[in-house]
Amino acid sequence: MNVNIDDLNWKILESLQENARESFANIGRKVGLTPPAVAERVRKMEDLGILQGYKAMVSHAMTGHQLKAIITLRAFMGKLKPFLALVISFEEVINCYRITGNENIVMEVVLKDQFHLEQFIDKLIQYGETRTHIILSNVVTNASITKNLV
């Protein structure tokens, strides 16, 4: 479903993506609206599903998860559906995508160390063939969706 988003709403979205805790008053000053008008537009965008939530960004390294990786899974015959039901329970998985191509699944995971990685892969291999890529650094993180993409 494609929703037409006007220029003011794009400016509000850009501001919220930069800082979701910014006050409606500050956003209003930036876009030329009153705080109640900003609040109403935000509420409507929430109701339409354009704004899907607000979340704190947490440093995985600072919380004891020193290893971050991308793991792909090529599911064995008949194992994809059971895996999809199970993957939501894995605390290591912070993002998981079902994809096209040779692999079926891409997971972004955080782990304490290489031993934790080994244990996690041991849980996965009964469902399919895995491929692991250790993340060295973030180049782009949570980039904003802008009007220019439309």
C-alpha positions as CSV (number, residue, x, y, z in Angstrom):
1,M,0.0,0.0,0.0
2,N,1.4,3.4,-1.0
3,V,0.4,6.4,1.1
4,N,0.9,9.9,-0.3
5,I,3.0,11.8,2.2
6,D,3.1,15.6,1.9
7,D,6.2,17.8,2.3
8,L,5.3,18.7,5.9
9,N,4.9,15.1,7.0
10,W,8.3,14.3,5.3
11,K,9.9,17.0,7.4
12,I,8.3,15.7,10.5
13,L,9.5,12.1,9.6
14,E,13.0,13.3,9.0
15,S,13.1,15.1,12.4
16,L,11.7,12.0,14.2
17,Q,14.2,9.7,12.5
18,E,17.0,11.9,13.6
19,N,15.7,12.1,17.2
20,A,12.5,10.3,18.1
21,R,12.5,12.0,21.5
22,E,12.3,15.5,20.0
23,S,9.4,17.5,21.3
24,F,6.5,18.4,19.1
25,A,7.3,22.1,19.9
26,N,10.8,21.8,18.5
27,I,9.6,19.9,15.5
28,G,6.9,22.5,15.0
29,R,9.5,25.3,15.0
30,K,11.4,23.5,12.3
31,V,8.5,22.9,10.0
32,G,6.3,25.9,10.8
33,L,3.4,24.2,12.7
34,T,2.0,24.5,16.2
35,P,2.8,21.6,18.6
36,P,-0.8,20.4,18.5
37,A,-0.7,20.3,14.7
38,V,2.5,18.3,14.7
39,A,1.0,15.9,17.3
40,E,-2.1,15.4,15.1
41,R,0.0,14.7,12.0
42,V,2.2,12.2,14.0
43,R,-0.9,10.5,15.4
44,K,-2.3,10.1,11.9
45,M,1.0,8.7,10.6
46,E,1.0,6.3,13.4
47,D,-2.6,5.3,12.7
48,L,-1.7,4.7,9.0
49,G,1.3,2.6,9.9
50,I,3.8,5.0,8.4
51,L,5.3,5.5,11.9
52,Q,5.6,2.0,13.3
53,G,7.2,2.7,16.7
54,Y,10.0,4.3,18.6
55,K,13.0,2.4,19.9
56,A,16.2,3.1,21.8
57,M,19.5,2.3,20.1
58,V,21.6,0.2,22.5
59,S,25.3,-0.5,22.1
60,H,25.7,-4.2,21.8
61,A,29.4,-4.0,22.7
62,M,28.7,-2.0,25.8
63,T,26.2,-4.6,27.0
64,G,28.7,-7.5,26.7
65,H,28.0,-8.7,23.2
66,Q,31.4,-8.2,21.6
67,L,30.7,-10.1,18.4
68,K,28.2,-9.1,15.7
69,A,27.6,-11.2,12.6
70,I,25.5,-11.8,9.6
71,I,24.5,-15.4,9.2
72,T,22.7,-16.8,6.2
73,L,20.8,-20.1,6.2
74,R,20.0,-22.3,3.2
75,A,17.2,-24.4,4.7
76,F,17.1,-28.2,4.2
77,M,14.0,-29.6,2.5
78,G,11.0,-29.3,4.8
79,K,13.0,-27.3,7.5
80,L,12.1,-23.7,6.5
81,K,8.7,-23.5,8.1
82,P,9.9,-25.0,11.4
83,F,12.9,-22.6,11.4
84,L,10.6,-19.6,10.8
85,A,8.5,-20.6,13.8
86,L,11.6,-21.0,16.0
87,V,13.9,-18.1,14.9
88,I,11.7,-15.5,16.8
89,S,12.8,-17.2,20.1
90,F,16.5,-16.8,19.5
91,E,17.7,-14.0,21.7
92,E,20.9,-13.6,19.6
93,V,18.9,-12.6,16.5
94,I,18.3,-8.8,16.3
95,N,17.1,-8.8,12.6
96,C,16.0,-11.7,10.4
97,Y,14.9,-11.6,6.8
98,R,13.4,-14.2,4.5
99,I,15.1,-13.6,1.1
100,T,15.2,-14.8,-2.5
101,G,18.3,-16.5,-4.0
102,N,20.3,-19.5,-2.9
103,E,19.9,-18.8,0.8
104,N,16.4,-18.5,2.4
105,I,17.3,-16.5,5.6
106,V,19.6,-13.6,6.5
107,M,20.1,-13.0,10.3
108,E,21.9,-10.2,12.0
109,V,23.0,-11.6,15.4
110,V,24.9,-10.3,18.5
111,L,27.0,-12.7,20.5
112,K,29.2,-12.6,23.6
113,D,32.2,-14.1,21.8
114,Q,33.4,-16.8,19.3
115,F,32.3,-19.6,21.7
116,H,28.8,-18.2,21.8
117,L,28.9,-18.1,18.0
118,E,29.9,-21.7,17.8
119,Q,27.0,-22.7,20.2
120,F,24.5,-20.6,18.1
121,I,25.6,-22.2,14.8
122,D,25.2,-25.6,16.4
123,K,21.5,-24.7,17.0
124,L,21.1,-23.7,13.4
125,I,22.8,-26.5,11.5
126,Q,19.9,-28.9,12.0
127,Y,17.8,-26.6,9.9
128,G,20.2,-26.0,7.0
129,E,23.6,-24.9,5.7
130,T,24.9,-21.7,7.3
131,R,27.4,-19.1,6.2
132,T,28.7,-16.6,8.7
133,H,30.2,-13.1,8.1
134,I,31.7,-11.3,11.1
135,I,30.8,-7.6,11.1
136,L,33.9,-5.5,11.6
137,S,32.3,-2.1,11.7
138,N,29.1,-0.2,10.9
139,V,29.3,1.9,7.7
140,V,25.7,2.9,7.6
141,T,23.3,2.5,10.6
142,N,19.6,3.1,10.6
143,A,19.8,5.6,7.7
144,S,16.7,7.8,7.4
145,I,14.1,7.1,4.8
146,T,13.7,10.4,2.8
147,K,11.3,11.9,0.3
148,N,14.1,11.5,-2.3
149,L,13.7,7.7,-2.3
150,V,10.1,8.0,-3.5
